[in-house]
C-alpha cells in the first residue's frame, strides 16, 4: 500500500512539474483583448507608418538595444496613463513590445493602454528579438 501511495504521489508531482513547465514555455498570451497582435512584418509596416513603439522592458534591456525612436516606459516603474498620454494621443497607432513570447510586459502594457481608452493598440508579441532577427534597424 505504501508503494502504491508513493507511486501516486510521484505521478502527481511529475504532472504538476509538467504543467508548470508548459505554462513557463507558453509565456505571454497570444492575444490581448482590445489590441491587435502583430508579427515582425506587420510591426515594420506600422513602424513605417510612424506608429509610436513603446518598449516596456527593463532599463538594462533598453540600453542593450531597441527599436529606433521607441519610447521607453518600463512596465513596473514608469508606465502610467499620464505618461503614455504625454507621448501619444488616444487614437494614434501604438505598438507595445518587449523581449519576445516569454516576456509578459508587452501584453500587460497593451492591456493597460486598452483599459485607459487608447483605440489603436498593437501587441508585438514576438518583440525585439523578432525585430532584430528580421534584420530591421535597431539602436
N, C-alpha and C positions, 0 to 999 in steps of 0.2 A: 504494500500500500504506500509506503514512504517513497519507493522508487517511482510509482505512478504519479504521486503528487509532485515530486521533483521534476519529472518529465513535463507535466502540465505547466508548471511554473516556468520552466526553461522555454517552452514553446511560446507562452505569453510574453516573456521577456524579449525573445527574438522578434516576435510580431511587433511589439512596441518600438523596438530599436529600428526595425524596417520602416515603420510608419514615420518616425521622426526623421530618418534619413531621406525618405521620399519628400517630406514636407520641406526640408532644407534644400534639396536639389531643385524643387519647383521654384522656390524663392518668391519673387513678386507675382502679383496676379497678371493674367494675360490681358485683361481689360480693366478699365476703371469706369464705373457708371458716370455718364455725362461727358466723358472725354473720348477722343478718337485715338486708338492705338495705331502707331505708325512704325514702319521699318526704316532702315537707314536710307533707302532711296526716297521714300516719302518725306523723311526728315530733311534730306538735302533739298528737295523741292520747296519745302516750307522755308528753309534757310534762304534759298534764292528769292523767295517772295518776301523776305525781310521779317519773318516771324521772330518774336523775341524768344530766345532759348534761355531757360532757367536751369542752372546747374545746382542741384540740391546736395552735392557731395560735400565731404569734409574739406577743410582748408588745405590739408596735405594733398588730397586728390586734386583739388583745383590747381594748386601750384604745380603739380606734376604734368598738367596738360589739360586742355579744354577746347570746346568748340569755339571758333573765333566769335568775338563780340557777345558771348554768353554773359548773362548776369548771374553772379554768384550769390544765391540766397540759401545758405546752408540750412537744411531742414530743421534740425533740432534747436538751433540757437537764433536764427535770423529770420526765417520765412514767417511772414505775417500778412494779413490782408492789407495793412497800411503800407508795408514795404513793397509788396507786389504792386499795389495800386500806384506807387510812386514811379514805377518803371514801365508800366503797361496799362493801357485802357482796357476796360472790361470786355470790349468787343474786338480787341486785337488778337492776331494769331499768337498763340502762346504754347511753347513746347517744353515739357519737363523731361529731364534726363538725369541719369546717374551712372553707376558702374555696371549696367547690364542686368540680365534677368534675375540674378541672385540679390540684387540691391532693391530694397523696398522704398527708398527715398523718393524716387520719381513718381511712383504710384501714389504715395501719401501726399506729395506736393500737388499732383494733378487733382486728386480728390478734394483737397482743401480749396484749390482755386475754383473748382466747380461749385463747392458749397458757398464760397464767397461771391458767387454770381458772375464769374468770368465765363464767357459764352463760346469761345473758340479755343478750347483746351485740347492739346495733343499730348499723348503719352508715348514717349520714345522708349519703350521697354528695353530694347537691346542696348541703348545708351552709348556712352562714349567708346567702349571697346568696339562696337559695331561700326561707329562713325570712323574710327581710326583704321579698322580693318578694311573698310571700303576705300581707303586712300584719300579721304576728304581732308581738307586743310585743318590743322589744329594750331593752337597757340601754346 
